[in-house]
Amino acid sequence: MNNITCIFCSILFLCFASVPISAQTNIDYYLEQAITRNASLQEYNYQQKISGLEIQKIKTQFQKPQWSVTGDLLLAPYFFNNGQVLAVTAAPEAKAFGYDAGVTNGGLYSGMVNVTYPLATKKLSRPLVSEQELIQKGVKQQYQMLEIDLKRKITEDYLNAYLLQHQMDYVLQVKGLLDNQKEFVRKLTDRGLLRVTDLELLTLEIKNQDYLMNMLKIQYRQAIQLLNTDAGIVDTSLVRLDSAALTITDSDQNSLFLGQYHLDSLAAENDQALFESRYLPQVNIFANGGINAIDLNHVYRKVGVSAGIHASWLFRDGGQRTINAQQNEIRQFNAKNQAQFIYQQIQNNRQNYALLLEETRKNINLINQQLEVYQKLFTTYRQEMALGQLSVMDYLNILRTYSDLQQQKAQVDIQLLLIINEINYWNN
C-alpha cells in the first residue's frame, strides 16, 4: 500500500496545485464569518441599542422636570364702541358689538416659561421600563435562535461540501491505481498473457473515472458556493476544506427553544402591571413665569410667576381592569401550554438522534470490518493480475466494490457528523 499512498498523494498535489487556497478553510472560519456578516444578527444588535435608549427616555420622562416655552396672542375687538368702528378694550360700552368681556377680557398677551415635574412616578414608570427590558430579552432570544440556526446550516453546508471533496479524493485514488495498473496490463498484453480487449476495458474505466471526477467537481463548486453564500462570503475560488471534528455538547436544562414562551408569560404579567398603573394617583407640580396680560397698557408690570399642583385618580372604569386581567391569564396559560408541547418535541428529537447516533456508529464498525477484508482481497487480486492469473474484468469488479465501500464509509462518517450537528442543535 506504500506505492498506492505515494501515487495518491502525488495526484492530489497535482490536482490542487493550481487551485487557490484560502488562508483559512476550516469550519470555525466559516462559522465566524457567517455570524459576523449576517445582516439580521446586526439588526438585532441595533434593536437592542434602540430599546436601551428607549429605557433612558422613559426614565427621563418620569424622573426629570419637563421644560417648555409658550406664547399666546388673542385679540377680541369690539365694533362701534364709543364712536369707534373697531376697538380693543377690556371695558366696552353696553351698545358695542363683540364677545362678552367676561369671556375674553378683550384679549390675551402671554409669553411664559413652564416647568412640570411628576411626583411618585416609580410605580408608574416601572412597567414601562420592564416592557422595554422584555423587548430587549426578546431581541436577544431572536438573536440566539438565529445564531444556532446559522451554525446548524453552515455546519451542514460544510459537511456536505467536505463529503464531495472526500469523494473526489477517492476517485483520484482509483484513477491513480488504474493508471498504474494499465502499464502492467499493456506489458501482459504484449506478451500475450492478456487480451487487447482487457487493455481497452481498462482504458474505458479510466475515462469513466475522469467523467465521474468532472461531475464531482461541478457539484463541489456548487457546494462551496452555497457555503460561501450562507456565510456571507464573496468568493468564487475553489478551496480545499480541512477535516471537521464535532463533539457533542451538553444539553441545557433551560432550553433556548422555550425561552420565547417564558418571555410571553412575563409580557402578559407586565401588561397587567402596565394596565394597573392607570389606577394609581398621578400628581404633578408645575410652575411658570413670564408675561401674562389682557391689556397692553403697562404690560411691563404684568410680569410674574405662578405655581401649583395637579392630581388625578382613575378609580372606576366599568370593570376594564378585571377583563384585562382575564385576557392576560389566558395569554399566560397559552404560553405554558405551548412550552410544554415544544418541550416534548425537543425531548423526542434528542432521543431520536441519540438512537441514530448509536446505529450509525455500528454501521461504521461494520464497514471498517468489510474494508479490512476487501483490502486484503484487493492486494491479492493485484498480485494475481500482475502474474496474468486474473482477468481485467475480475480486477475491475473488485476495485469497484472496494471503491464503493470506501464511498459508503465516507458518507457514513459525514452522516455521523451531521447527526452530531443535529444533537448539538437540539441541546441548546
Buried (B, 14 or more C-beta within 10 A) or exposed (E): EEEBEEBBEEBBEEBBEEEEEBEEBBBEBBBBBBBEEBEEBEBBEEBBEEBBEBBEEBBEBBEEEEEEEEEEEEEBBBEBBEEBEEBBBBEBEEEBEBEEBEEBBBBBBBBBEBBBBBEEBEEBBBBBBBBBBBBBBBBBBBBBBBBBEBBBBBBBBBBBBBBBBBBBBBBBBBBBBBBEBBEBBBEBBEEEBBBEEBBEBBBEBBEBBEEBBEEBBEBBBEBBBBBBEBBBBEBEEBBBBBEBEBEBEEBEEEBBBBBBBBBBBBBBBBBBBBBBBEEBEBBBBBBBBBBBBBBEEEEEEBEEEEEEEEEEEEEEEEEEBEEBBEBBEEBBEBBBEBBEEBBEEBEEBBEBBEEBBEEBEEBBEEBEEBBEEBBEEBEEBBEBBBEBEBBBEEBBEBBEBBBEBBBBBBBBBBBBBBBBBBBBBBBB
